[in-house]
Amino acid sequence: MNRNCIVGIAGGTASGKTTIVNRIKESFGENIVVISHDSYYKAHNDMNYEERSHLNYDHPSSFDTERMIADIMKLKNNEEVDIPVYDYTIHNRSSETMHVIPKPVIIIEGILILENKGLRDLMDIKVFVDADADERLMRRIVRDMAERARSVESIINQYKDTVKPMHEQFIEPSKKYADIIIPRGGENTTGIHILQEHLKHMLET
């Protein structure tokens, strides 16, 4: 492998990042690896479940971003890494890790990946997925109930107390660092196609 291309895909909660990542994966198949910022949530083994459930998971300090930067640098240098695994159902890091080998396309995705300069500087393409706030909240309710075993009340309370304020303070301002902004999230097939073609061109040159 002569070179790789590191793509950062950011955006608010439930904005459509996963849909766009999956569309890119369809184009590049085995030549792609996806690493989520969520995998690098800090472990809180010193707290019980109730205490962990009230933490602010949308603040930059919730993540071990320095470890993520170190892992991405290793992948960029064609080294294999073991990344953490986060378990949303217990609000804590799992004891397992995931072995990752370098690929031509390395996607970093997460709500705050453009907020951190060290992480931004590793990216060849920076993407921000834009979506309406009400639409994002509805998607988050559906997702968290189905995938993370949460109640509607807990999702809405968290959105009101931390998700929305953190979006306004950290996530929305990070949009200015994006090279490409994709409005309407996964529904924007034209925007996704442009990103796919740009990525193919970068890998060919």
C-alpha positions as CSV (number, residue, x, y, z in Angstrom):
1,M,0.0,0.0,0.0
2,N,1.6,3.2,-1.2
3,R,-0.7,5.7,0.5
4,N,-3.9,6.0,2.4
5,C,-6.5,8.7,2.5
6,I,-8.0,9.7,5.9
7,V,-11.6,11.0,5.7
8,G,-13.2,12.7,8.7
9,I,-17.0,12.6,8.8
10,A,-18.5,14.8,11.5
11,G,-22.0,16.2,12.2
12,G,-24.6,16.4,15.0
13,T,-26.2,13.4,16.6
14,A,-28.2,11.3,14.2
15,S,-27.4,13.6,11.3
16,G,-26.8,10.8,8.8
17,K,-23.1,10.1,9.3
18,T,-23.5,6.3,9.4
19,T,-25.6,6.3,6.2
20,I,-22.9,8.2,4.4
21,V,-20.2,6.0,5.8
22,N,-22.1,2.9,4.6
23,R,-22.4,4.4,1.1
24,I,-18.7,5.0,0.9
25,K,-18.0,1.4,2.2
26,E,-20.2,0.2,-0.7
27,S,-17.8,1.9,-3.2
28,F,-14.5,0.8,-1.6
29,G,-15.3,-2.6,-0.2
30,E,-12.3,-4.3,1.5
31,N,-10.2,-1.2,0.9
32,I,-11.8,0.8,3.8
33,V,-11.7,0.8,7.6
34,V,-14.0,2.9,9.8
35,I,-13.0,4.1,13.2
36,S,-15.6,5.8,15.4
37,H,-14.7,8.5,18.0
38,D,-17.3,6.9,20.2
39,S,-15.0,3.9,20.6
40,Y,-12.7,6.2,22.5
41,Y,-15.1,7.3,25.2
42,K,-13.2,7.2,28.5
43,A,-13.7,4.2,30.8
44,H,-15.5,5.0,34.1
45,N,-15.0,1.8,36.1
46,D,-15.0,3.7,39.3
47,M,-18.6,4.7,38.9
48,N,-21.9,2.7,39.1
49,Y,-24.4,2.6,36.2
50,E,-26.5,5.4,37.6
51,E,-23.5,7.7,37.9
52,R,-22.3,6.9,34.4
53,S,-25.7,7.5,32.9
54,H,-25.6,11.1,34.1
55,L,-22.2,12.0,32.6
56,N,-22.0,14.5,29.7
57,Y,-21.1,12.3,26.7
58,D,-21.2,15.2,24.3
59,H,-18.3,17.2,25.7
60,P,-14.8,16.9,24.2
61,S,-13.4,15.8,27.6
62,S,-15.5,12.7,27.5
63,F,-13.2,11.2,24.8
64,D,-9.6,9.8,25.0
65,T,-8.9,11.7,21.8
66,E,-5.1,11.6,22.3
67,R,-5.2,7.8,22.1
68,M,-7.3,8.0,18.9
69,I,-4.8,10.4,17.4
70,A,-1.9,8.0,18.3
71,D,-3.8,5.0,16.7
72,I,-4.6,7.0,13.5
73,M,-1.0,7.9,13.2
74,K,0.0,4.3,13.5
75,L,-2.5,3.3,10.8
76,K,-1.2,6.1,8.6
77,N,2.3,4.6,9.1
78,N,1.0,1.2,8.0
79,E,1.0,-0.2,11.6
80,E,-1.8,-2.4,13.0
81,V,-3.7,-1.2,16.1
82,D,-6.1,-2.5,18.8
83,I,-8.8,0.1,19.4
84,P,-11.2,0.2,22.4
85,V,-14.8,-1.1,22.2
86,Y,-17.5,0.9,23.9
87,D,-20.7,-0.6,25.3
88,Y,-23.6,1.9,25.2
89,T,-25.9,-0.4,27.2
90,I,-23.7,0.0,30.3
91,H,-22.3,3.5,29.5
92,N,-18.8,2.2,29.8
93,R,-15.8,0.8,27.9
94,S,-15.9,-2.9,27.2
95,S,-13.0,-5.1,28.3
96,E,-12.6,-6.1,24.6
97,T,-10.6,-4.4,21.9
98,M,-10.9,-4.5,18.1
99,H,-7.9,-5.3,15.9
100,V,-7.6,-2.9,12.9
101,I,-5.2,-3.2,10.0
102,P,-4.3,-0.3,7.7
103,K,-6.4,0.2,4.6
104,P,-6.2,2.7,1.7
105,V,-9.3,4.5,3.0
106,I,-9.5,5.3,6.7
107,I,-12.7,6.9,7.8
108,I,-12.9,8.7,11.2
109,E,-16.5,9.5,12.2
110,G,-18.0,11.2,15.2
111,I,-19.8,14.3,16.4
112,L,-16.6,16.1,17.7
113,I,-13.8,15.0,15.4
114,L,-13.5,18.4,13.7
115,E,-13.4,20.1,17.1
116,N,-9.9,18.8,17.9
117,K,-7.0,20.3,15.9
118,G,-4.7,17.4,16.4
119,L,-7.3,15.0,14.9
120,R,-8.2,17.5,12.1
121,D,-4.6,17.8,11.0
122,L,-4.5,14.0,10.2
123,M,-7.4,14.2,7.8
124,D,-7.1,14.5,4.0
125,I,-10.8,15.3,3.6
126,K,-13.0,16.9,6.3
127,V,-16.8,16.4,5.9
128,F,-19.6,17.9,7.9
129,V,-23.0,16.2,7.7
130,D,-25.8,18.8,8.2
131,A,-29.3,18.0,9.2
132,D,-32.4,19.7,10.7
133,A,-32.3,19.6,14.6
134,D,-35.9,18.2,14.9
135,E,-35.1,15.5,12.4
136,R,-32.0,14.6,14.3
137,L,-33.8,14.3,17.6
138,M,-36.5,12.0,16.1
139,R,-33.8,9.8,14.6
140,R,-31.9,9.7,17.9
141,I,-35.1,8.6,19.8
142,V,-35.7,5.8,17.4
143,R,-32.1,4.7,17.3
144,D,-31.4,4.8,21.0
145,M,-34.6,2.9,21.9
146,A,-33.8,0.2,19.4
147,E,-30.1,-0.1,19.7
148,R,-29.2,1.1,23.2
149,A,-32.2,0.0,25.2
150,R,-33.1,3.4,26.4
151,S,-36.4,5.1,27.4
152,V,-37.9,8.0,25.5
153,E,-37.7,10.1,28.7
154,S,-34.0,9.5,29.2
155,I,-33.2,10.3,25.6
156,I,-35.2,13.6,25.6
157,N,-33.7,14.6,29.0
158,Q,-30.2,13.9,27.8
159,Y,-30.8,15.8,24.6
160,K,-32.1,18.8,26.5
161,D,-29.5,18.8,29.2
162,T,-26.3,18.1,27.2
163,V,-26.7,17.1,23.6
164,K,-28.3,20.3,22.4
165,P,-26.1,22.7,24.4
166,M,-22.9,20.8,23.4
167,H,-24.0,20.8,19.8
168,E,-24.4,24.6,19.9
169,Q,-21.1,25.1,21.8
170,F,-18.8,22.7,20.0
171,I,-20.2,20.8,17.1
172,E,-21.9,23.5,15.0
173,P,-18.9,25.8,15.3
174,S,-16.6,23.0,14.0
175,K,-18.4,23.1,10.7
176,K,-16.2,25.9,9.6
177,Y,-13.3,23.5,9.3
178,A,-15.1,21.2,6.8
179,D,-13.9,20.9,3.2
180,I,-17.3,19.5,2.2
181,I,-20.7,20.1,3.8
182,I,-23.4,17.6,3.0
183,P,-26.9,19.0,3.8
184,R,-29.8,16.7,4.5
185,G,-27.5,13.9,5.6
186,G,-28.0,10.5,3.9
187,E,-30.8,11.8,1.7
188,N,-28.3,13.9,-0.3
189,T,-27.3,11.3,-2.9
190,T,-25.6,13.9,-5.1
191,G,-23.4,15.1,-2.2
192,I,-22.5,11.6,-1.3
193,H,-21.6,10.8,-5.0
194,I,-19.4,13.9,-5.2
195,L,-17.6,12.8,-2.0
196,Q,-17.1,9.2,-3.4
197,E,-15.7,10.5,-6.7
198,H,-13.4,13.0,-5.0
199,L,-12.0,10.2,-2.8
200,K,-11.4,7.9,-5.8
201,H,-9.5,10.7,-7.5
202,M,-7.3,11.3,-4.4
203,L,-6.4,7.6,-4.3
204,E,-5.5,7.5,-8.0
205,T,-3.2,10.5,-7.9
